[in-house]
Amino acid sequence: MKTFTLRYFALCGLLFSTVLLAAQIKPHLDLVKKNTGPAHRLEDMRIQPFQPAIPTTARPFDITDFQYRTLPHPVLQKNTNASIKIQYTDRSGTPAAIYGETSEARAVRDTEQKIFVQLKALREYLRIENPGQEFRIVSRQEGKNGYVHYKLQQYLEDVPVYGGELTIHLRDNEIELLNGSSYPTPKISRVAPAYSVEKAQQKAMLEARKITPEQKLTKFQQEVMGLQTFQSELFIHYPDGPQGAARLVWRVEVVPNVYHREAYFIDAHTGDVLRHQSLLCKAHSAELPFNGPAVGTATDLLGQNRTINSYEIGGTYLMIDASRPMFNSSLQFDPADPRGVIWTLDAEDQTPIENDSFSVAQILGNSPNDWDSPIAVSAHYNAGQAYEYFRSTFGRNSINGRGGTIVSIINVTDEDSTSLENAFWSGSAMFYGNGGDVFQPLARALDVAGHEMSHGVVQTTANLEYLSQSGALNESFADIFGAMIDRDNWQIGEDIVSTNFFPSGALRDLSNPHNGTNNPNQHFWQPEHMDEYVDLPETEEGDNGGVHINSGIPNRAYYLFATAVGKDVAEQVYYNALDNYLTRFAQFSDLRISVLASAGELYNNSVVQAAASAFDQVGITEEEASEEPEDVQINPGNQVVLFASGNRQALNLYNYNGEPISEPFIDENVISKPSVSDDGSIILFVDNDQNIQLIEIDWLGGTYTQLALTDDGRWRTAAISKDGRLLAALTDDFDDQLYIYRLDTGDGRAYTLDNPTTAEGISTGTVAYADILEWGLNGSSVMYDAKSTISKVDGTIEFWDIGFIDVWDPNTDNFGSGYITKLFTGLPEGVSVGNPTFSKNSPFIIALDYIDETEGTYSMIGVNVVTGETGHIFNNSDLSFPNYSVDDSEIIFDGFNSSGNRVLGRIALASDKINRDGDAFIFISGESGARWGIVFATGDRELSTDTEELEIQAAGLKAYPNPVQDQLQIELESPAAEMTSIRLFDPLGRNVYSQQEMLSTGLQKLSLPLGNLSPGNYVLDIRQSNRRWVERIVKLR
């Protein structure tokens, strides 16, 4: 048993200032020693069982069993409150462009003085200690229309910084723009060379001889051609990039012969060669010329001649369509990563399913008319038709609405290398199998291409969760737009199915979901009315709750509506409903509400009535629409901050006034962000030996106990559940495995992280490894961020995104299904999201880091998973690792002070919890810096939407039949005669049924009429004055 005592210090009133520091997306992972031996096995990895000495509060998680939904990619909002606008596109972490004039510079009239006042005002952004000494004006150029342009060179003492050059542009003596590249004030102890320039030149020639013979320059070459054997200059240089160390170097240009000109950067202290580059400009490049877009014709799988847009490079044609308006011809074209194009690639009979080595190849032709693959022609042509439909009909610029490249991949096989009888949208590309007994090659069908591309449109608009009714709506919208793209009939897949398996000749039929049979057991049958709704489990075996089956009902509604008002009107109403009205949780009743509202917005009452009639005919009648879940009660305890020191050598405890409670609290190295239970009684962290340490705190007694849960040195991240019962962890394998343990028994299970797709049972398996873990308030799911890879021509794309995995079933008190949902889909190229954290009281609010690698920027944003809204909180210079305050009114986060030391920042939030409400400031500096802050409270609370805390009875309630279709029978052993509350909650915590009964003592029997409830999972909650019974209920149709 150890004790800690309170200590109080005054908080320095420093203004929080962002000091920019270049960082990899996850630099802290370099602290982990990676396992180089065989991968770990679950049976070999044990944890020390732990029983808390301080009982944790019982928390019935049923009511807050929140389902996390996939959202479109977030769109960042610019901060319009700043007097200047800063653009961070330089990998050094310093601004590449600063627009506007500071108030300090505005007060100065002399132009050159104004320039240095501006630099001084911006020194913390530029990370320059003394701009007046470190920059010198080297040129002034008069421009037109009152513009004057100044160039400045950066120096350390009298030595120029290699590449440290800024330009400042003024109009009518007012600064409009500062741009260029500079470096933080270099840290070099001795700015005087110990290695002479003569020795540096000798070494440069020795290096040059390794690549070409030395031939002494002739007098003609020296005097007429102007060649010199050596040109040398002393510089401050960053050979490892801006994030590396500054070095004093000799830059030596050497001309060993007339055909070679080389530059060597040689350390002016040690003589080491730090860098080499060739300076010879060639008239002819080994690269082929980019001739640009081309057009030709070719035959597709239907035997039709199609116009094919391609891209010519040196006489070779690639199946890249750069002819569409989304293509920007002014940008440099990269055939391995083209932007704003329609791109068709060949998987060459590989499978992406659980295949880390999956790769794709360019499809090549010798002329714009020379394409020997009808499969490629069909896929490429159909993708273009789908693109044009959305552009010309709705003004939508590509799948993501922002001109994103459309990728189709053909010749994809199943995981056993047989032909894949499916097509699917992976979240980033369309994959086409070549069929077999059931289907012809799926790229043959225009409506299939339209269907798959429409999944991407759905995901980047309403992002309907691919589960149960919302998943059926996802499928329905894909079918609807597929049928509108190929609008000559109401069928889907009629060009690819075998009539041996689909007697109607179609995969699905919007006008007749029964599809030629009245037998619901036939695989091609779909319901057409709510009376036929099929209630299936939300598992892969259950088609994610029947998404491909029950989509027949909204499909039929659309057919009836479009038949009444015409396809041109109907498609506009539905697209507007998808884009502006529907949200993640939308059920069939929400579709009705949204379509009627959209019809009223765009057209007149007759169209609204036609929509209402169509929904009435399929049994989708007016019901209460989805609502936002309620907050849980705020933890009533004292607010405490746990954080690691800036050098990670200790964990510290402060109060929320920024005053130390115990510093250091735990005097041990930590290699990843710690984790705290909801009541603050348990802290987990991974130590420098890569073992999981548990701290149990008695806040009343002021004591704590430390326990090593592991001793095998295999771990890198660990997180404790809110109730302190469960552990989530990652190992040094850096693989796609997540480990979940019960702390009381030590039992564990391994889960595989993957990237789900819209096809049954298919995951692309591109997750490399996860990092940050955080348990949800429901106690059944873990939120994580993960690095994923997408194979492309000439390499792969790497990015970080965020997912939720179901790992615990509170009803069986056992391990969960492993079902995965992603937070975002369709992230723009070069964008990653990570380090997510939950709001303390709203299970649908999340804050996270948004990293734009292309722009070189870091932003902290907030997300409302229900509404799909994203808000801007703070522009940082590095990862923020945000964490909400106990009442969600503020966020603390990682930052730097003006000296470049790690500190914790703090910023107020608006009432929506996803937008800022004020400026950031330094919250905690710590004795040795501060990072990875977590705010918690030391009180107990019930993590449900009801604030009354009652003991749940383990026996005395019987509810049957369960599952129930109509009448639910209840038998309750009532200990006393008193008024009893009987309520039913849906998974979002909404009260959908309620009644009060005066019960007598003894066995009581009740009957609840539930026939009008929608199918799904519910929680029966029965309460008396000092006791409570809870039971999970499944409602059938």
Secondary structure by P-SEA (a helix, b strand, c coil): cbbbbbbbbbcccccbbbbbbbbcccccccccccccccccccccccccbbbbccccccccccccbbbbbbbccbbbbccccccbbbbcccccccccccccccccccccccaaaaaaaaaaaacccccccccccccccccccccccbbbbbbbbbbccccccccbbbbbbbccccccccccccccccccccccccccaaaaaaaaaaaaaacbbbbccccccccccccccbbbbbbbcccccccbbbbbcccccccccccbbbbbbcccccccccccccccccccccccccccccccccccccccccbbbbbbcccccccccccccccccccccccccccccbbbbbccccccccccccbbbbbbbccccccccaaaaaaaaaaaaaaaaaaaacccccccccccbbbbbcccccccccccccccccccbbbbcccccccccccccaaaaaaaaaaaaaaaccccccccaaaaaaaaaaaaaaaaaaccccccccccccccccccccccccccccccccccccccccccccccbbbbccccccccccccccaaaaaaaaaaaaaaccaaaaaaaaaaaacccccccccaaaaaaaaaaaaaacccaaaaaaaaaaaaaacccccccccccccccccccbbbbbbbcccccbbbbbccccccccccccccccccbbbbcccccbbbbbccccbbbbbbbcccccccccccccccccccbbbbcccccbbbbcccccccbbbbbccccccbbbbbbbbbcccccccccccccccbbbbccccccccbbbbbbbbcccbbbbbccccccccccccccccccbbbbbccccccccbbbccccccccccccccbbbbccccbbbbbbcccccccbbbbcccccccccccccccccbbbbbbcccccbbbbbbbccccccccccccccccccccccccbbbbbbcbbbbcccccbbbbbbcccccccccccccbbbbbbbcccccbbbbbcccccccccccccccccccbbbbbbbcccccbbbbbbbbbccccbbbbbbbbcc
